[in-house]
Amino acid sequence: MGEYTKIYSRKDDMQTVYLKNMVFNLNIVVGDYTMYNDFVDDPKNFKKNNVLY
């Protein structure tokens, strides 16, 4: 998998994700290598948990 399709940034780290490969909304701008870490909830829920409007 290339960097532009990879969701998790490290092999054994399921708490850190590349946001660019998960957020598909024209109103949300994310850099190519922007990472998000969530050690409490599933980081794939970034949009639901962090984008209010």
trRosetta pair geometry for C-beta under 8 A, 3 or more apart (Angstrom, degrees):
i j d omega theta_ij theta_ji phi_ij phi_ji
1 5 5.2 -120 -167 85 95 105
1 6 5.0 123 127 -79 120 83
2 5 5.4 73 59 19 80 97
2 6 6.8 -134 96 -24 36 95
3 6 5.7 -50 -137 19 30 120
3 18 7.8 141 -180 -88 71 166
3 33 7.9 -23 174 -95 123 88
4 20 7.7 -66 -143 113 64 124
4 21 7.0 155 173 -84 41 109
4 32 7.6 -46 -103 -155 84 97
5 21 6.2 123 -154 -133 23 130
6 9 7.4 103 129 -97 118 36
6 18 6.1 77 95 13 80 138
6 21 6.4 -170 73 -21 39 172
7 17 5.3 -28 168 -144 76 102
7 18 6.3 -144 -151 41 28 87
7 21 5.3 -136 -92 104 59 125
7 22 6.1 81 -133 -63 97 104
7 44 7.4 9 -178 -94 134 101
8 11 7.5 106 114 -105 123 14
8 13 6.3 164 -177 81 109 74
8 14 6.3 -45 -115 -107 136 48
8 16 6.8 89 -155 82 70 66
8 17 5.9 -55 -96 -103 47 67
8 18 7.7 -109 -43 1 2 83
9 13 6.5 -32 66 79 82 127
9 16 4.8 -53 31 119 117 109
9 17 6.7 179 -21 -126 88 14
9 18 5.8 126 -73 -47 86 83
9 35 5.4 3 -56 -118 149 127
10 13 3.9 51 67 19 108 120
10 16 6.5 41 18 66 97 123
13 16 4.9 -4 138 31 124 104
14 43 7.8 -180 153 20 55 111
15 37 5.4 40 134 -157 93 81
15 38 6.1 -146 -167 66 80 48
15 39 5.2 23 -154 -92 143 62
15 43 5.9 115 -172 -31 40 125
16 35 5.5 10 -176 -180 101 118
16 36 7.1 168 -148 83 57 39
16 37 4.4 -20 -95 -94 83 87
16 43 6.6 122 -101 -53 13 173
17 21 7.6 -126 171 64 95 99
17 22 5.9 27 149 -21 135 145
17 35 6.8 159 81 -152 34 70
17 36 5.6 -18 60 59 84 88
17 37 8.0 160 16 -84 62 42
17 43 4.5 172 0 120 115 128
17 44 6.5 120 -60 -75 164 61
17 46 7.3 -128 66 -35 130 130
18 21 4.8 51 93 17 108 109
18 22 7.1 148 90 -6 60 98
18 33 7.0 -65 -130 -142 106 39
18 34 7.0 105 -158 73 63 54
18 35 6.0 -47 -95 -98 50 68
19 22 5.8 -81 -150 48 39 102
19 23 5.2 4 173 0 85 119
19 30 4.5 -134 110 -153 112 145
19 34 4.8 -39 38 99 116 105
19 35 7.0 174 -12 -119 87 16
19 36 5.2 78 -62 -13 105 115
19 46 6.3 -109 -117 111 98 172
20 23 7.0 -57 -114 44 19 91
20 30 4.7 -167 -82 109 66 117
20 31 6.8 -87 -62 95 118 34
20 32 5.6 10 -51 -132 167 31
20 33 7.6 -16 -3 -47 133 19
20 34 6.2 117 -35 42 91 93
22 44 6.2 -143 -145 -136 140 69
22 46 6.6 92 109 30 135 126
22 47 7.8 -155 132 -23 99 106
23 28 5.2 -85 161 103 130 137
23 30 5.4 112 60 -20 130 145
23 46 6.8 -71 -68 87 108 125
23 47 5.8 145 -114 -67 93 113
25 28 4.4 55 77 17 107 106
25 47 7.1 124 -10 -126 137 136
25 51 7.9 139 54 153 159 170
28 47 7.4 -97 -46 -112 170 103
28 51 6.4 -48 -91 -110 132 149
30 34 5.0 -126 -174 48 87 141
31 34 4.2 114 56 -38 89 104
36 43 5.6 157 106 -163 98 113
36 46 5.3 55 113 -104 165 135
37 43 6.6 -59 -142 -98 24 136
38 41 5.2 -41 153 63 131 73
38 42 7.0 29 89 103 129 15
38 43 4.2 163 30 -87 106 76
38 45 7.6 -93 77 58 168 88
38 46 7.2 -162 -28 -84 136 77
38 49 7.5 84 -120 77 153 156
41 45 5.6 -69 143 57 121 130
41 49 6.1 149 80 -77 156 159
42 45 5.0 86 78 -5 90 105
43 46 6.1 18 178 -54 62 96
45 48 4.7 -56 -172 50 85 114
45 49 5.1 71 126 -16 98 111
46 49 6.3 -77 -143 48 20 98
46 50 5.5 -33 -178 25 63 123
46 51 7.6 54 135 -13 73 99
47 50 6.9 -75 -117 53 15 83
47 51 4.9 -28 -155 25 61 124
48 51 7.7 1 -40 43 11 85
